[in-house]
Amino acid sequence: MVLVMEQTLKYRRGYESDSSVIIVVARYNSPLEAEIAKNILACAGIPSDIESDGGPAPYNYCGKIRLVVREEHSRQARTLLRIRE
């Protein structure tokens, strides 16, 4: 089940070298769905990451799985993910 977020969740990564704003563009119940969405974005040239409450991908999926992109790519990413539905 794909859950495209209408509400924007913004946060900054905690790395000194990367202080870009990160947006959660979708949430998934399945790691497979998240990986498919990540690949769709990659084909469009949009870098993304998968995160979960259990830790970094790919081995600690538990809870909701979030697909995140940099703020400047969020609008295009949401558009592409809506087309997929």
C-alpha contacts under 8 A as a table, 3 or more apart, distances in Angstrom:
res1	aa1	res2	aa2	distance
1	M	28	Y	6.40
1	M	29	N	6.57
1	M	30	S	7.77
1	M	33	E	7.68
2	V	26	A	7.28
2	V	27	R	6.72
2	V	28	Y	5.61
2	V	29	N	7.83
2	V	33	E	7.47
2	V	85	E	7.51
3	L	26	A	5.61
3	L	27	R	5.18
3	L	28	Y	6.14
4	V	25	V	6.18
4	V	26	A	4.31
4	V	27	R	6.41
4	V	78	R	7.08
4	V	81	L	7.40
4	V	82	R	7.33
5	M	8	T	6.83
5	M	24	V	7.23
5	M	25	V	5.54
5	M	26	A	5.19
5	M	27	R	7.11
8	T	23	I	6.48
8	T	24	V	6.67
8	T	25	V	7.44
9	L	22	I	7.99
9	L	23	I	5.57
9	L	24	V	5.63
10	K	21	V	6.26
10	K	22	I	5.60
10	K	23	I	4.95
10	K	24	V	7.10
11	Y	21	V	5.58
11	Y	22	I	5.44
11	Y	23	I	6.96
12	R	19	S	5.73
12	R	20	S	5.86
12	R	21	V	4.78
12	R	22	I	5.94
13	R	18	D	6.60
13	R	19	S	5.64
13	R	20	S	6.64
13	R	21	V	7.09
13	R	22	I	7.05
14	G	18	D	7.58
14	G	19	S	6.93
15	Y	18	D	5.32
15	Y	19	S	6.48
16	E	19	S	6.45
20	S	70	R	6.69
20	S	71	E	7.66
21	V	70	R	5.91
21	V	71	E	5.59
22	I	68	V	6.36
22	I	69	V	5.65
22	I	70	R	4.62
22	I	71	E	5.57
23	I	68	V	5.39
23	I	69	V	5.46
23	I	70	R	6.00
23	I	71	E	5.62
23	I	74	S	6.55
24	V	27	R	7.65
24	V	66	R	6.33
24	V	67	L	5.81
24	V	68	V	4.40
24	V	69	V	6.68
25	V	66	R	7.62
25	V	67	L	5.91
25	V	68	V	5.72
25	V	69	V	7.01
25	V	74	S	6.52
25	V	77	A	7.10
25	V	78	R	6.07
26	A	66	R	5.91
26	A	67	L	5.28
26	A	68	V	7.32
26	A	78	R	7.78
27	R	34	A	7.78
27	R	64	K	6.44
27	R	65	I	5.48
27	R	66	R	4.53
27	R	67	L	6.20
28	Y	31	P	7.30
28	Y	33	E	6.59
28	Y	34	A	6.06
28	Y	64	K	6.17
28	Y	65	I	5.11
28	Y	66	R	6.45
28	Y	67	L	7.99
29	N	33	E	7.68
29	N	63	G	7.69
29	N	64	K	5.88
29	N	65	I	6.25
30	S	33	E	5.36
30	S	34	A	6.52
30	S	65	I	7.26
31	P	34	A	5.08
31	P	35	E	6.16
31	P	61	Y	7.06
31	P	65	I	7.02
32	L	35	E	5.11
32	L	36	I	6.21
33	E	36	I	5.13
33	E	37	A	6.26
34	A	37	A	5.16
34	A	38	K	6.11
34	A	50	I	7.02
34	A	65	I	7.14
34	A	66	R	7.59
34	A	67	L	6.66
35	E	38	K	4.96
35	E	39	N	6.17
35	E	50	I	7.79
36	I	39	N	5.14
36	I	40	I	6.28
37	A	40	I	5.02
37	A	41	L	6.34
37	A	67	L	7.98
37	A	81	L	6.94
38	K	41	L	5.23
38	K	42	A	6.16
38	K	48	S	6.27
38	K	49	D	7.25
38	K	50	I	7.60
38	K	67	L	7.23
39	N	42	A	4.84
39	N	43	C	6.16
40	I	43	C	5.27
40	I	44	A	6.62
40	I	80	L	7.77
40	I	81	L	7.95
41	L	44	A	5.10
41	L	45	G	6.37
41	L	46	I	5.04
41	L	47	P	6.84
41	L	48	S	7.19
41	L	77	A	6.47
41	L	80	L	7.37
42	A	45	G	4.93
42	A	46	I	5.14
42	A	47	P	5.86
42	A	48	S	7.40
43	C	46	I	7.41
46	I	69	V	7.72
46	I	73	H	6.61
46	I	77	A	7.22
47	P	69	V	6.54
47	P	70	R	7.88
48	S	67	L	6.83
48	S	68	V	5.60
48	S	69	V	4.68
48	S	70	R	7.51
49	D	67	L	5.86
49	D	68	V	5.32
49	D	69	V	6.58
50	I	56	P	7.52
50	I	57	A	6.14
50	I	65	I	6.88
50	I	66	R	5.66
50	I	67	L	4.73
50	I	68	V	6.31
51	E	55	G	6.83
51	E	56	P	5.64
51	E	57	A	6.07
51	E	65	I	5.80
51	E	66	R	5.09
51	E	67	L	6.46
51	E	68	V	7.46
52	S	55	G	5.62
52	S	56	P	6.53
52	S	57	A	7.27
52	S	60	N	7.44
52	S	61	Y	5.75
52	S	62	C	6.30
52	S	63	G	6.46
52	S	64	K	5.91
52	S	65	I	4.54
52	S	66	R	5.94
53	D	61	Y	7.27
53	D	62	C	6.03
53	D	63	G	5.59
53	D	64	K	6.60
53	D	65	I	7.30
54	G	60	N	5.14
54	G	61	Y	5.53
54	G	62	C	5.02
54	G	63	G	6.87
55	G	60	N	5.37
55	G	61	Y	6.98
56	P	59	Y	7.25
56	P	60	N	6.25
56	P	61	Y	7.77
57	A	60	N	6.01
57	A	61	Y	6.70
58	P	61	Y	6.96
61	Y	65	I	6.98
62	C	65	I	7.34
69	V	73	H	6.30
69	V	74	S	6.11
69	V	77	A	7.80
70	R	73	H	5.60
70	R	74	S	6.50
71	E	74	S	5.24
72	E	75	R	7.51
73	H	76	Q	5.67
73	H	77	A	6.07
74	S	77	A	5.07
74	S	78	R	6.14
75	R	78	R	5.33
75	R	79	T	6.31
76	Q	79	T	5.09
76	Q	80	L	6.26
77	A	80	L	5.21
77	A	81	L	6.21
78	R	81	L	5.13
78	R	82	R	6.13
79	T	82	R	5.24
79	T	83	I	6.41
80	L	83	I	5.25
80	L	84	R	6.57
81	L	84	R	5.14
81	L	85	E	6.79
82	R	85	E	5.32
